[in-house]
Amino acid sequence: MRTVDVIVLGAGMVGTSTALQLQRRGLDVALVDRRQPGEETSHGNAGIIERNGFLPPGFPGDAKFLLNIALGRWPGANYSLSAVMRLLPWLMAFRRHGSRTGVQRLAHAMNALEAYAAGEHRVLAEAAEALKYYRRTGAVHVYRTEAGFEATVAERHYARIFGVDYHELDDLDLNELEPYLTAEGCRGIFWPESESVSNPGAVTKAFARSLAEKGGEIMIGDARRLTRSHGGWAIATDKGPVRGRAVALCLGPWSMDILKGFGYRFPLAVKRGYHQHYKARAGAGLSRPVVDAEMGYVLAPMEKGIRLTTGIELAERDAAPTPVQVERAFRKAREIFPLTVPAEPGAWMGSRPCFPDSLPVLGAAPGESGLWLNFGHGHCGFTLGPVTGHILADLITGVPPVIDPAPLSPLRFL
Ligand SMILES: Cc1cc2nc3c(=O)[nH]c(=O)nc-3n(C[C@H](O)[C@H](O)[C@H](O)COP(=O)(O)OP(=O)(O)OC[C@H]3O[C@@H](n4cnc5c(N)ncnc54)[C@H](O)[C@@H]3O)c2cc1C
């Protein structure tokens, strides 16, 4: 039986980054997933490495807004009533964390993580020869109304406190940045410190390849078959059983499938999201992701075309896809950018793994020696994978962590 220092479960951006960070510290690592690396949530996102994600993602709470969603008038959200009913305790907790203190706590924790995020990406991407996917062109948020722009007052406030650069734009500035936007009368904010990639799945796969090239194991296996073995952990894989002195659980939206079996009750919910690639009118393009903030979708330039990613859908993780937001967002997107036809049939669907305080869980699993947790990165897992992987590798190897992990402690939910 192959024995390694750490078995990392889950080969999304969080798991591959965690595995690489452990390997960089000299540990022998096996990365186990039931699929090939980077084929789930980390494949389908908008590829933004955010520097302005200080605030909880907005969720419309008032009845008028919910009615508008139900009537299909707003593309930013969709919900299944039965899922909303089941998620009521989670939604109430999310609302509680929207208090002044909750927002302040989140802003400081996210700023600490995001300050390191792009740098950590760069270190791993350079070693994985994946820098070709990275763009340092920032991200731009478009506001169709003055009220929408004014609603960003808290975001701009925190940016000033943390010294994060941003530029307020009028429609002429927007057109200077992105000449193919129809932005007349719009306002905007340019976040130059955000970065983006042209293929998030390819980046995740490149990270996994880099792990294998340096002696790490990539294995196919079902995390639900994890067992205790001789004071460590073992799991069956396509390459035979593997034993690890420790396990790092990085299973994103599937994390609770395994942790429930160990008696944990972390309040993880999923917010589903979709993407579809579109062609643009000949000659038109974007140099950076464009967030149509009031409409709740993103246009991200990717290798396969312009990737339109949708906002949130509250529905059961494993229920059949209901990609109604894609068509709604497409109609809105055509008002500001010359998209033409889909570049592929059908939309992709993924699930953001979300905690009510909008922070991941990271640290030792209480009561289970050698079990480490790194999951629940919500809307920012592509951004945060490399930095939370760094912190977890510090904790596992007993090095003082690069950032204080206290706000991310699993104990906050137990
Ligand atoms: C539409 C959309 C847009 C987004 N845009 C952005 C963005 O621009 N920037 C950003 O930072 N974040 C974004 N996100 C969020 C981000 O994609 C996620 O937070 C992130 O991908 C989560 O990574 P992960 O590694 O935790 O999960 P995943 O990438 O889902 O990885 C989990 C892995 O676990 C594996 N697995 C599951 N069950 C088992 C099992 N039983 N046994 C073995 N393996 C198993 C899966 O196969 C998978 O590979 C977006 C999300 C969506 C849906």
The ligand as a Gaussian input file, in Angstrom:
#p B3LYP/6-31G(d) Opt

LIG

0 1
 C      -21.081000      30.702000     -11.981000
 C      -19.946000      30.821000     -10.992000
 C      -19.030000      31.863000     -11.126000
 C      -17.978000      31.988000     -10.208000
 N      -17.034000      32.970000     -10.401000
 C      -15.971000      33.054000      -9.555000
 C      -14.941000      34.001000      -9.786000
 O      -14.947000      34.744000     -10.769000
 N      -13.914000      34.076000      -8.889000
 C      -13.858000      33.255000      -7.796000
 O      -12.928000      33.389000      -6.998000
 N      -14.799000      32.302000      -7.583000
 C      -15.850000      32.178000      -8.430000
 N      -16.812000      31.230000      -8.222000
 C      -16.701000      30.353000      -7.045000
 C      -15.650000      29.270000      -7.261000
 O      -15.820000      28.673000      -8.524000
 C      -15.762000      28.197000      -6.167000
 O      -15.742000      28.806000      -4.895000
 C      -14.567000      27.250000      -6.247000
 O      -14.456000      26.700000      -7.539000
 C      -14.683000      26.137000      -5.230000
 O      -13.542000      25.322000      -5.400000
 P      -13.417000      23.956000      -4.661000
 O      -12.096000      23.386000      -5.015000
 O      -13.758000      24.132000      -3.227000
 O      -14.616000      23.067000      -5.280000
 P      -14.650000      22.225000      -6.679000
 O      -13.925000      22.917000      -7.753000
 O      -16.082000      21.887000      -6.918000
 O      -13.861000      20.928000      -6.296000
 C      -14.401000      19.923000      -5.460000
 C      -13.919000      18.586000      -5.999000
 O      -14.409000      17.536000      -5.145000
 C      -14.655000      16.409000      -5.972000
 N      -15.559000      15.472000      -5.292000
 C      -16.844000      15.665000      -4.947000
 N      -17.322000      14.573000      -4.327000
 C      -16.317000      13.673000      -4.287000
 C      -16.197000      12.359000      -3.770000
 N      -17.209000      11.732000      -3.164000
 N      -15.014000      11.726000      -3.883000
 C      -13.951000      12.330000      -4.502000
 N      -14.016000      13.567000      -5.004000
 C      -15.184000      14.237000      -4.903000
 C      -15.256000      17.000000      -7.231000
 O      -15.153000      16.087000      -8.320000
 C      -14.435000      18.267000      -7.399000
 O      -13.348000      18.081000      -8.282000
 C      -17.866000      31.070000      -9.124000
 C      -18.780000      30.018000      -9.010000
 C      -19.805000      29.884000      -9.941000
 C      -20.755000      28.721000      -9.812000

